[in-house]
Amino acid sequence: MNYRDWYCVQVASGCEKKSRADLLARKEVLGDRNIMNVEAPETTELVVDKAGKRKSVKKKLLPGYILVQVKKESVEEEDGTTKMVFPAVSQETIRYTANVLGFAGSNKNRPRMMKPHEVQNIFDLVDETHIEVKSNVLTEYQEGDILDVVSGPFVGHKAEVVSLQGDKIKVQLDMFGRLIPAELTKDQVYKPS
């Protein structure tokens, strides 16, 4: 992935996906070839709902912002030199999209390019989180593993796997200085990395 030429654009709160879709639609209608990518980065988190079920949930990584990759155009100066500048057409396309408040920074009308390592860090968070959640949901447990109990009457305790029987996991819990045997399901435990 190319981490160069990315700009952070502020949008109305809660309108990240809608602004992304609107900007992509305007880009197609206006034929703007300089806007290359538009992203609303999200992470995936593993949460436990009120019923005690584990599920993965999408969470905005930059609430109130979208990332736009724009290819700069070369402009010839009066002295014959050329310099790369943000295209005025692309700036108007972005600024006049519904729910867009402006570019991130003190001057909302002036695009400021993000550093490549900043962009890479953001996209690495998106990729790594998805991999972590997927691996924890599909984890096979081994005897001797120490697990966190995330739902049920033993929530908040650590459990050591004693044996596995189908979907049931037989564990030992250390409660009040005594080892207590218990039987849990895969939905009730989480294997920390």
ZAGULUM-416552 format. One record per residue (C-alpha): residue number from 1; residue in three letters; chain; x, y, z. Coordinates in nm, 4 decimals. Example, Ala and Ser with C-alpha at 12.3 -4.5 7.8 and 13.67 -1.06 7.14 Angstrom:
BEGIN
<tortor num="1" residu="ala" chaine="A" X="1.2300" Y="-0.4500" Z="0.7800"/>
<tortor num="2" residu="ser" chaine="A" X="1.3670" Y="-0.1060" Z="0.7140"/>
//
This chain:
BEGIN
<tortor num="1" residu="met" chaine="A" X="0.0000" Y="0.0000" Z="0.0000"/>
<tortor num="2" residu="asn" chaine="A" X="0.1187" Y="0.3516" Z="-0.0795"/>
<tortor num="3" residu="tyr" chaine="A" X="0.1342" Y="0.5657" Z="0.2365"/>
<tortor num="4" residu="arg" chaine="A" X="0.2152" Y="0.8907" Z="0.0539"/>
<tortor num="5" residu="asp" chaine="A" X="-0.0152" Y="1.1812" Z="-0.0363"/>
<tortor num="6" residu="trp" chaine="A" X="-0.2820" Y="1.1184" Z="0.2303"/>
<tortor num="7" residu="tyr" chaine="A" X="-0.4832" Y="1.4044" Z="0.3809"/>
<tortor num="8" residu="cys" chaine="A" X="-0.7057" Y="1.4076" Z="0.6880"/>
<tortor num="9" residu="val" chaine="A" X="-1.0503" Y="1.5605" Z="0.6279"/>
<tortor num="10" residu="gln" chaine="A" X="-1.2835" Y="1.6585" Z="0.9121"/>
<tortor num="11" residu="val" chaine="A" X="-1.6469" Y="1.5523" Z="0.8706"/>
<tortor num="12" residu="ala" chaine="A" X="-1.9618" Y="1.5843" Z="1.0793"/>
<tortor num="13" residu="ser" chaine="A" X="-1.9647" Y="1.3473" Z="1.3767"/>
<tortor num="14" residu="gly" chaine="A" X="-2.1182" Y="1.0115" Z="1.2930"/>
<tortor num="15" residu="cys" chaine="A" X="-2.1148" Y="1.0804" Z="0.9185"/>
<tortor num="16" residu="glu" chaine="A" X="-1.7817" Y="0.9161" Z="0.8301"/>
<tortor num="17" residu="lys" chaine="A" X="-1.9242" Y="0.6384" Z="0.6111"/>
<tortor num="18" residu="lys" chaine="A" X="-2.1809" Y="0.8670" Z="0.4487"/>
<tortor num="19" residu="ser" chaine="A" X="-1.9185" Y="1.1339" Z="0.3748"/>
<tortor num="20" residu="arg" chaine="A" X="-1.6891" Y="0.8690" Z="0.2273"/>
<tortor num="21" residu="ala" chaine="A" X="-1.9678" Y="0.7410" Z="0.0000"/>
<tortor num="22" residu="asp" chaine="A" X="-2.0705" Y="1.0965" Z="-0.1005"/>
<tortor num="23" residu="leu" chaine="A" X="-1.7112" Y="1.1935" Z="-0.1808"/>
<tortor num="24" residu="leu" chaine="A" X="-1.6601" Y="0.8822" Z="-0.3935"/>
<tortor num="25" residu="ala" chaine="A" X="-1.9873" Y="0.9569" Z="-0.5785"/>
<tortor num="26" residu="arg" chaine="A" X="-1.8858" Y="1.3227" Z="-0.6400"/>
<tortor num="27" residu="lys" chaine="A" X="-1.5460" Y="1.2059" Z="-0.7619"/>
<tortor num="28" residu="glu" chaine="A" X="-1.7124" Y="0.9832" Z="-1.0239"/>
<tortor num="29" residu="val" chaine="A" X="-1.9707" Y="1.2435" Z="-1.1312"/>
<tortor num="30" residu="leu" chaine="A" X="-1.7133" Y="1.5237" Z="-1.1627"/>
<tortor num="31" residu="gly" chaine="A" X="-1.4496" Y="1.2961" Z="-1.3173"/>
<tortor num="32" residu="asp" chaine="A" X="-1.1813" Y="1.3897" Z="-1.0633"/>
<tortor num="33" residu="arg" chaine="A" X="-0.8859" Y="1.1629" Z="-1.1469"/>
<tortor num="34" residu="asn" chaine="A" X="-0.6586" Y="1.2988" Z="-0.8730"/>
<tortor num="35" residu="ile" chaine="A" X="-0.8562" Y="1.1552" Z="-0.5782"/>
<tortor num="36" residu="met" chaine="A" X="-0.7205" Y="0.8027" Z="-0.5558"/>
<tortor num="37" residu="asn" chaine="A" X="-0.8562" Y="0.6585" Z="-0.2263"/>
<tortor num="38" residu="val" chaine="A" X="-1.1049" Y="0.7580" Z="0.0421"/>
<tortor num="39" residu="glu" chaine="A" X="-1.1036" Y="0.5647" Z="0.3694"/>
<tortor num="40" residu="ala" chaine="A" X="-1.2896" Y="0.5787" Z="0.7011"/>
<tortor num="41" residu="pro" chaine="A" X="-1.0584" Y="0.3495" Z="0.9035"/>
<tortor num="42" residu="glu" chaine="A" X="-1.2231" Y="0.1143" Z="1.1510"/>
<tortor num="43" residu="thr" chaine="A" X="-1.0915" Y="-0.1356" Z="1.4008"/>
<tortor num="44" residu="thr" chaine="A" X="-1.2567" Y="-0.4553" Z="1.5099"/>
<tortor num="45" residu="glu" chaine="A" X="-1.2955" Y="-0.5122" Z="1.8822"/>
<tortor num="46" residu="leu" chaine="A" X="-1.4025" Y="-0.8212" Z="2.0683"/>
<tortor num="47" residu="val" chaine="A" X="-1.6836" Y="-0.7327" Z="2.3112"/>
<tortor num="48" residu="val" chaine="A" X="-1.9157" Y="-0.9226" Z="2.5414"/>
<tortor num="49" residu="asp" chaine="A" X="-2.2823" Y="-0.8226" Z="2.5183"/>
<tortor num="50" residu="lys" chaine="A" X="-2.5355" Y="-0.8243" Z="2.8052"/>
<tortor num="51" residu="ala" chaine="A" X="-2.6306" Y="-1.1843" Z="2.7318"/>
<tortor num="52" residu="gly" chaine="A" X="-2.2666" Y="-1.2905" Z="2.7758"/>
<tortor num="53" residu="lys" chaine="A" X="-2.2025" Y="-1.3645" Z="2.4060"/>
<tortor num="54" residu="arg" chaine="A" X="-1.8718" Y="-1.2668" Z="2.2472"/>
<tortor num="55" residu="lys" chaine="A" X="-1.8853" Y="-1.0831" Z="1.9186"/>
<tortor num="56" residu="ser" chaine="A" X="-1.6657" Y="-0.8603" Z="1.7093"/>
<tortor num="57" residu="val" chaine="A" X="-1.7756" Y="-0.4990" Z="1.6666"/>
<tortor num="58" residu="lys" chaine="A" X="-1.6496" Y="-0.2342" Z="1.4236"/>
<tortor num="59" residu="lys" chaine="A" X="-1.5280" Y="0.0841" Z="1.5923"/>
<tortor num="60" residu="lys" chaine="A" X="-1.4163" Y="0.4046" Z="1.4223"/>
<tortor num="61" residu="leu" chaine="A" X="-1.0434" Y="0.4586" Z="1.4515"/>
<tortor num="62" residu="leu" chaine="A" X="-1.0666" Y="0.8342" Z="1.3763"/>
<tortor num="63" residu="pro" chaine="A" X="-1.4167" Y="0.9509" Z="1.4772"/>
<tortor num="64" residu="gly" chaine="A" X="-1.5078" Y="1.2665" Z="1.2889"/>
<tortor num="65" residu="tyr" chaine="A" X="-1.2414" Y="1.2218" Z="1.0184"/>
<tortor num="66" residu="ile" chaine="A" X="-1.1852" Y="1.0439" Z="0.6892"/>
<tortor num="67" residu="leu" chaine="A" X="-0.8577" Y="0.9929" Z="0.5034"/>
<tortor num="68" residu="val" chaine="A" X="-0.8255" Y="1.0968" Z="0.1389"/>
<tortor num="69" residu="gln" chaine="A" X="-0.5346" Y="1.0103" Z="-0.0904"/>
<tortor num="70" residu="val" chaine="A" X="-0.4861" Y="1.2764" Z="-0.3581"/>
<tortor num="71" residu="lys" chaine="A" X="-0.2294" Y="1.2672" Z="-0.6389"/>
<tortor num="72" residu="lys" chaine="A" X="-0.0583" Y="1.6044" Z="-0.6701"/>
<tortor num="73" residu="glu" chaine="A" X="-0.0291" Y="1.7789" Z="-1.0050"/>
<tortor num="74" residu="ser" chaine="A" X="0.2767" Y="1.9536" Z="-1.1399"/>
<tortor num="75" residu="val" chaine="A" X="0.2597" Y="2.3283" Z="-1.2053"/>
<tortor num="76" residu="glu" chaine="A" X="0.5221" Y="2.5249" Z="-1.3961"/>
<tortor num="77" residu="glu" chaine="A" X="0.6457" Y="2.8394" Z="-1.2236"/>
<tortor num="78" residu="glu" chaine="A" X="0.7351" Y="3.1658" Z="-1.4043"/>
<tortor num="79" residu="asp" chaine="A" X="1.1070" Y="3.0878" Z="-1.3753"/>
<tortor num="80" residu="gly" chaine="A" X="1.0623" Y="2.7547" Z="-1.5581"/>
<tortor num="81" residu="thr" chaine="A" X="1.0770" Y="2.5250" Z="-1.2552"/>
<tortor num="82" residu="thr" chaine="A" X="0.7957" Y="2.2848" Z="-1.1752"/>
<tortor num="83" residu="lys" chaine="A" X="0.6479" Y="2.2081" Z="-0.8373"/>
<tortor num="84" residu="met" chaine="A" X="0.3898" Y="1.9621" Z="-0.7161"/>
<tortor num="85" residu="val" chaine="A" X="0.0720" Y="2.1161" Z="-0.5719"/>
<tortor num="86" residu="phe" chaine="A" X="-0.2646" Y="1.9981" Z="-0.4416"/>
<tortor num="87" residu="pro" chaine="A" X="-0.5114" Y="2.0177" Z="-0.7340"/>
<tortor num="88" residu="ala" chaine="A" X="-0.7654" Y="2.2994" Z="-0.6978"/>
<tortor num="89" residu="val" chaine="A" X="-1.0376" Y="2.0856" Z="-0.8576"/>
<tortor num="90" residu="ser" chaine="A" X="-0.9865" Y="1.8096" Z="-0.6008"/>
<tortor num="91" residu="gln" chaine="A" X="-0.9898" Y="2.0636" Z="-0.3187"/>
<tortor num="92" residu="glu" chaine="A" X="-1.3302" Y="2.1904" Z="-0.4346"/>
<tortor num="93" residu="thr" chaine="A" X="-1.4599" Y="1.8360" Z="-0.4788"/>
<tortor num="94" residu="ile" chaine="A" X="-1.3657" Y="1.7539" Z="-0.1192"/>
<tortor num="95" residu="arg" chaine="A" X="-1.4713" Y="2.0857" Z="0.0399"/>
<tortor num="96" residu="tyr" chaine="A" X="-1.8192" Y="2.0930" Z="-0.1196"/>
<tortor num="97" residu="thr" chaine="A" X="-1.9097" Y="1.7332" Z="-0.0321"/>
<tortor num="98" residu="ala" chaine="A" X="-2.2015" Y="1.7015" Z="0.2117"/>
<tortor num="99" residu="asn" chaine="A" X="-2.1005" Y="1.6799" Z="0.5812"/>
<tortor num="100" residu="val" chaine="A" X="-1.7372" Y="1.7777" Z="0.5122"/>
<tortor num="101" residu="leu" chaine="A" X="-1.6222" Y="2.0522" Z="0.7506"/>
<tortor num="102" residu="gly" chaine="A" X="-1.2755" Y="2.1035" Z="0.6022"/>
<tortor num="103" residu="phe" chaine="A" X="-0.9225" Y="1.9746" Z="0.6212"/>
<tortor num="104" residu="ala" chaine="A" X="-0.7700" Y="1.8867" Z="0.9572"/>
<tortor num="105" residu="gly" chaine="A" X="-0.5585" Y="2.1635" Z="1.1047"/>
<tortor num="106" residu="ser" chaine="A" X="-0.5887" Y="2.5287" Z="1.1990"/>
<tortor num="107" residu="asn" chaine="A" X="-0.6876" Y="2.6402" Z="0.8475"/>
<tortor num="108" residu="lys" chaine="A" X="-0.9798" Y="2.4252" Z="0.7285"/>
<tortor num="109" residu="asn" chaine="A" X="-0.9315" Y="2.5417" Z="0.3680"/>
<tortor num="110" residu="arg" chaine="A" X="-0.5638" Y="2.4442" Z="0.3440"/>
<tortor num="111" residu="pro" chaine="A" X="-0.4822" Y="2.0758" Z="0.2872"/>
<tortor num="112" residu="arg" chaine="A" X="-0.1904" Y="1.9449" Z="0.4937"/>
<tortor num="113" residu="met" chaine="A" X="-0.0345" Y="1.6171" Z="0.3887"/>
<tortor num="114" residu="met" chaine="A" X="0.0047" Y="1.3519" Z="0.6587"/>
<tortor num="115" residu="lys" chaine="A" X="0.3441" Y="1.1947" Z="0.7141"/>
<tortor num="116" residu="pro" chaine="A" X="0.3762" Y="0.8463" Z="0.5593"/>
<tortor num="117" residu="his" chaine="A" X="0.4647" Y="0.6836" Z="0.8923"/>
<tortor num="118" residu="glu" chaine="A" X="0.1474" Y="0.8298" Z="1.0520"/>
<tortor num="119" residu="val" chaine="A" X="-0.0681" Y="0.6825" Z="0.7771"/>
<tortor num="120" residu="gln" chaine="A" X="0.1106" Y="0.3492" Z="0.8017"/>
<tortor num="121" residu="asn" chaine="A" X="0.0520" Y="0.3393" Z="1.1797"/>
<tortor num="122" residu="ile" chaine="A" X="-0.3219" Y="0.3986" Z="1.1279"/>
<tortor num="123" residu="phe" chaine="A" X="-0.3594" Y="0.1269" Z="0.8644"/>
<tortor num="124" residu="asp" chaine="A" X="-0.1449" Y="-0.1152" Z="1.0687"/>
<tortor num="125" residu="leu" chaine="A" X="-0.3880" Y="-0.0743" Z="1.3595"/>
<tortor num="126" residu="val" chaine="A" X="-0.6780" Y="-0.1630" Z="1.1326"/>
<tortor num="127" residu="asp" chaine="A" X="-0.5083" Y="-0.4769" Z="0.9971"/>
<tortor num="128" residu="glu" chaine="A" X="-0.3617" Y="-0.6038" Z="1.3256"/>
<tortor num="129" residu="thr" chaine="A" X="-0.6859" Y="-0.5641" Z="1.5187"/>
<tortor num="130" residu="his" chaine="A" X="-0.8827" Y="-0.7620" Z="1.2628"/>
<tortor num="131" residu="ile" chaine="A" X="-0.6277" Y="-1.0438" Z="1.2714"/>
<tortor num="132" residu="glu" chaine="A" X="-0.6233" Y="-1.0500" Z="1.6545"/>
<tortor num="133" residu="val" chaine="A" X="-1.0022" Y="-1.0688" Z="1.6870"/>
<tortor num="134" residu="lys" chaine="A" X="-1.0312" Y="-1.3384" Z="1.4215"/>
<tortor num="135" residu="ser" chaine="A" X="-0.7599" Y="-1.5483" Z="1.5856"/>
<tortor num="136" residu="asn" chaine="A" X="-0.9175" Y="-1.5177" Z="1.9332"/>
<tortor num="137" residu="val" chaine="A" X="-1.2625" Y="-1.6168" Z="1.8078"/>
<tortor num="138" residu="leu" chaine="A" X="-1.1198" Y="-1.9238" Z="1.6315"/>
<tortor num="139" residu="thr" chaine="A" X="-0.8679" Y="-2.0166" Z="1.9035"/>
<tortor num="140" residu="glu" chaine="A" X="-0.8244" Y="-2.3787" Z="1.9965"/>
<tortor num="141" residu="tyr" chaine="A" X="-0.7480" Y="-2.4146" Z="2.3642"/>
<tortor num="142" residu="gln" chaine="A" X="-0.4840" Y="-2.6493" Z="2.5079"/>
<tortor num="143" residu="glu" chaine="A" X="-0.4581" Y="-2.8086" Z="2.8509"/>
<tortor num="144" residu="gly" chaine="A" X="-0.2698" Y="-2.5747" Z="3.0839"/>
<tortor num="145" residu="asp" chaine="A" X="-0.3777" Y="-2.2522" Z="2.9046"/>
<tortor num="146" residu="ile" chaine="A" X="-0.4670" Y="-1.9633" Z="3.1342"/>
<tortor num="147" residu="leu" chaine="A" X="-0.7888" Y="-1.7948" Z="3.0156"/>
<tortor num="148" residu="asp" chaine="A" X="-0.9852" Y="-1.4870" Z="3.1202"/>
<tortor num="149" residu="val" chaine="A" X="-1.3497" Y="-1.5548" Z="3.2061"/>
<tortor num="150" residu="val" chaine="A" X="-1.5554" Y="-1.2856" Z="3.0302"/>
<tortor num="151" residu="ser" chaine="A" X="-1.9126" Y="-1.3908" Z="3.1128"/>
<tortor num="152" residu="gly" chaine="A" X="-2.1110" Y="-1.6031" Z="3.3531"/>
<tortor num="153" residu="pro" chaine="A" X="-2.0858" Y="-1.6313" Z="3.7329"/>
<tortor num="154" residu="phe" chaine="A" X="-1.7028" Y="-1.6441" Z="3.7308"/>
<tortor num="155" residu="val" chaine="A" X="-1.6521" Y="-1.3272" Z="3.5222"/>
<tortor num="156" residu="gly" chaine="A" X="-1.3260" Y="-1.1488" Z="3.6011"/>
<tortor num="157" residu="his" chaine="A" X="-1.1408" Y="-1.4599" Z="3.7185"/>
<tortor num="158" residu="lys" chaine="A" X="-0.8529" Y="-1.6467" Z="3.5570"/>
<tortor num="159" residu="ala" chaine="A" X="-0.9124" Y="-2.0111" Z="3.4676"/>
<tortor num="160" residu="glu" chaine="A" X="-0.6650" Y="-2.2890" Z="3.3893"/>
<tortor num="161" residu="val" chaine="A" X="-0.7770" Y="-2.5420" Z="3.1258"/>
<tortor num="162" residu="val" chaine="A" X="-0.7875" Y="-2.8955" Z="3.2685"/>
<tortor num="163" residu="ser" chaine="A" X="-0.9556" Y="-3.0789" Z="2.9777"/>
<tortor num="164" residu="leu" chaine="A" X="-1.1622" Y="-3.0232" Z="2.6640"/>
<tortor num="165" residu="gln" chaine="A" X="-1.4862" Y="-3.2077" Z="2.5821"/>
<tortor num="166" residu="gly" chaine="A" X="-1.6417" Y="-3.0880" Z="2.2557"/>
<tortor num="167" residu="asp" chaine="A" X="-1.7575" Y="-2.7292" Z="2.3077"/>
<tortor num="168" residu="lys" chaine="A" X="-1.7158" Y="-2.7545" Z="2.6846"/>
<tortor num="169" residu="ile" chaine="A" X="-1.3951" Y="-2.6541" Z="2.8594"/>
<tortor num="170" residu="lys" chaine="A" X="-1.3247" Y="-2.7974" Z="3.2042"/>
<tortor num="171" residu="val" chaine="A" X="-1.1230" Y="-2.5468" Z="3.4063"/>
<tortor num="172" residu="gln" chaine="A" X="-0.9933" Y="-2.4767" Z="3.7555"/>
<tortor num="173" residu="leu" chaine="A" X="-1.0522" Y="-2.1378" Z="3.9139"/>
<tortor num="174" residu="asp" chaine="A" X="-0.8495" Y="-2.0030" Z="4.2053"/>
<tortor num="175" residu="met" chaine="A" X="-1.1130" Y="-1.8514" Z="4.4344"/>
<tortor num="176" residu="phe" chaine="A" X="-1.0513" Y="-1.7586" Z="4.7980"/>
<tortor num="177" residu="gly" chaine="A" X="-0.7351" Y="-1.9687" Z="4.8051"/>
<tortor num="178" residu="arg" chaine="A" X="-0.9074" Y="-2.2853" Z="4.6827"/>
<tortor num="179" residu="leu" chaine="A" X="-0.9110" Y="-2.4508" Z="4.3404"/>
<tortor num="180" residu="ile" chaine="A" X="-1.2703" Y="-2.4717" Z="4.2188"/>
<tortor num="181" residu="pro" chaine="A" X="-1.3560" Y="-2.6966" Z="3.9187"/>
<tortor num="182" residu="ala" chaine="A" X="-1.5931" Y="-2.5474" Z="3.6611"/>
<tortor num="183" residu="glu" chaine="A" X="-1.7246" Y="-2.6174" Z="3.3133"/>
<tortor num="184" residu="leu" chaine="A" X="-1.7335" Y="-2.3267" Z="3.0675"/>
<tortor num="185" residu="thr" chaine="A" X="-1.8141" Y="-2.2735" Z="2.6995"/>
<tortor num="186" residu="lys" chaine="A" X="-1.5895" Y="-2.1087" Z="2.4394"/>
<tortor num="187" residu="asp" chaine="A" X="-1.8157" Y="-1.8005" Z="2.4500"/>
<tortor num="188" residu="gln" chaine="A" X="-1.7394" Y="-1.7492" Z="2.8191"/>
<tortor num="189" residu="val" chaine="A" X="-1.3598" Y="-1.7358" Z="2.7929"/>
<tortor num="190" residu="tyr" chaine="A" X="-1.0986" Y="-1.5258" Z="2.6152"/>
<tortor num="191" residu="lys" chaine="A" X="-0.7382" Y="-1.6258" Z="2.5549"/>
<tortor num="192" residu="pro" chaine="A" X="-0.5130" Y="-1.3217" Z="2.6113"/>
<tortor num="193" residu="ser" chaine="A" X="-0.2227" Y="-1.2918" Z="2.3710"/>
//
